[in-house]
Amino acid sequence: MAKAENVQNKVSLADEISRARQHIKNSLKSDTTLIAANNSGSALGGGNSELGSRVRHLEDENKRLSEVVDDLCSLISKLEKRITQLESGKKGSKPGTAASASKKTVSSDSKETAADDDVDLFASDDDNDEDKEKLHQERLKAYELKKSKKPALIAKSNIILDVKPWDDETDMKAMEAQVRSIAMEGLVWGASKLVPLAYGIHKLQISCVVEDEKVSVDILQEQIEGFDDLVQSVDIAAFNKV
């Protein structure tokens, strides 16, 4: 489009110059005719002063037109040089611009490719499931390890035993000593007292705390009843979980 405008400007300037030259030629012809007429009038013996004034006016006008044409020619020459420089500059800059645009495009494509490489659009669900399962197993292991470090709760029971003698002549202190002599891991004897039954007979009521996993109440009863010279029977008066 710019080239079309430049061509149109050149054509317009050329037309102006052509018209100016034609006008000058016409003026010169008129001047020549008038001068010839003036000379002939002078030769005939007189002359017309008005005609002479007009001739001088035309000569001055012709001179001015010649100067205008020269200025126009100089201006056209400068414009042509300027247009040529601009066109050559545009032609020289196009390859560089294209190369710059190409570099930008390549750089943009490379960045997009790198971004696409970071995102795996074809990752399978199996891989995700495996990762989730692995993470779940790791958390379970960590929980079990943490749980194992905590002290486990020990189930205990508080038991009150009624130990009955054979008769009122049984040595209750000796019987208590025999009962307390039973030692087991997880068994702790507590307070004791003598509770009257009848006819002057007392029973030994003694408490103990046992760990359920380590001490069997049945075994404990059998061991106490093993002192058969002092103990007639053993009953559980109370059984409470601690």
KAFENCOR-V775039 format. One line per field, one symbol per residue. phi: phi as a letter, one per 30 degrees, with the letter a starting at -180 (. if undefined). A space follows every 10 residues. Layout:
# KAFENCOR-V775039
phi=???
This chain:
# KAFENCOR-V775039
phi=.ddddddddd dddddddddd dddddddddd dddddddddd ddddjajcdd dddddddddd dddddddddd dddddddddd dddddddddd dddddddddd dddddddddd ddddddddcc dcdddddddd dddddddddd dddddddddd dddcdbbcbc ccccddadcd dddddddddd ddbbdjcbdc dbaccdcahi cccccbcacb dddcbcdddd dddddddddc cdabbcdabb dd
